[in-house]
Amino acid sequence: MDIVKRFRTIVGSWAPSEMQKSIDYKARNAGKIIINVNSGHRSQRCSKCGHVNKNNSHGLIFICRNCVFEFNANLNASRKIEVFFIYEY
């Protein structure tokens, strides 16, 4: 088994709460902070116009039903988290 598959097997078997505890522990030891962000509608909300539609995301491609903005789905969601972080912190 290659290292990537092995890593996925190990990490994929953890309960989400255990994963969070491990991340928090390692971050604290490294002097870092963790900020939990509610991910609600991040994959459905357009980072350009803010429109939310459950049909906006098509796998790896995000296409807004309102303004026809097309972008990588993961990058679109990360932009929404970035905007949240800037305004909240």
C-alpha positions in Angstrom: 0.0 0.0 0.0 1.5 3.4 -1.0 1.9 6.1 1.7 -1.1 8.2 0.4 -3.5 5.3 0.7 -2.2 4.4 4.1 -2.6 8.0 5.3 -6.2 8.1 4.0 -6.9 4.8 5.7 -5.6 6.0 9.0 -7.1 9.5 9.0 -10.4 8.3 7.5 -10.9 5.9 10.4 -10.8 8.7 13.0 -14.0 10.1 14.4 -14.3 13.9 13.6 -14.1 14.8 17.3 -10.9 12.8 17.6 -9.4 14.5 14.6 -10.3 17.9 16.0 -8.7 17.1 19.4 -5.5 16.0 17.6 -5.4 19.2 15.5 -6.1 21.4 18.5 -3.4 19.6 20.6 -0.8 19.9 17.8 -1.6 23.6 17.2 -1.4 24.5 20.8 2.0 22.8 21.1 3.2 24.8 18.0 1.9 28.1 19.5 -0.9 28.4 16.8 -4.6 29.1 17.2 -7.5 27.3 15.6 -10.6 29.2 14.5 -13.6 27.0 13.7 -15.7 28.3 10.9 -19.3 27.2 10.2 -19.2 25.8 6.7 -22.9 26.2 6.1 -23.7 26.9 2.5 -20.0 27.6 1.6 -20.2 25.2 -1.4 -23.6 26.7 -2.5 -22.8 30.5 -2.1 -21.3 32.4 -4.9 -18.1 34.3 -3.9 -18.9 37.0 -6.5 -22.5 37.9 -6.0 -23.4 36.0 -2.8 -26.3 34.1 -4.3 -27.1 30.7 -2.6 -28.4 27.8 -4.6 -28.0 24.1 -3.9 -27.5 23.6 -7.7 -24.5 26.0 -8.0 -21.9 23.4 -7.3 -21.2 20.7 -9.9 -18.4 18.6 -8.5 -15.1 20.5 -9.0 -16.7 23.3 -11.0 -18.8 26.0 -9.4 -21.3 27.8 -11.7 -23.5 30.4 -10.1 -27.2 30.2 -11.2 -27.5 34.0 -10.7 -24.5 35.7 -12.2 -23.0 32.7 -14.2 -19.7 33.1 -12.4 -17.6 29.9 -13.0 -14.8 28.9 -10.8 -13.1 26.0 -9.1 -15.6 24.9 -6.4 -13.0 24.5 -3.6 -11.5 28.0 -4.3 -15.0 29.5 -4.4 -15.7 28.0 -0.9 -12.4 29.1 0.5 -13.0 32.7 -0.7 -16.2 32.7 1.4 -14.2 31.5 4.5 -11.6 34.2 3.8 -14.3 36.9 3.7 -15.9 35.6 6.9 -12.5 35.7 8.6 -11.7 39.2 7.5 -15.0 40.6 8.7 -15.3 38.6 11.9 -11.7 38.8 13.1 
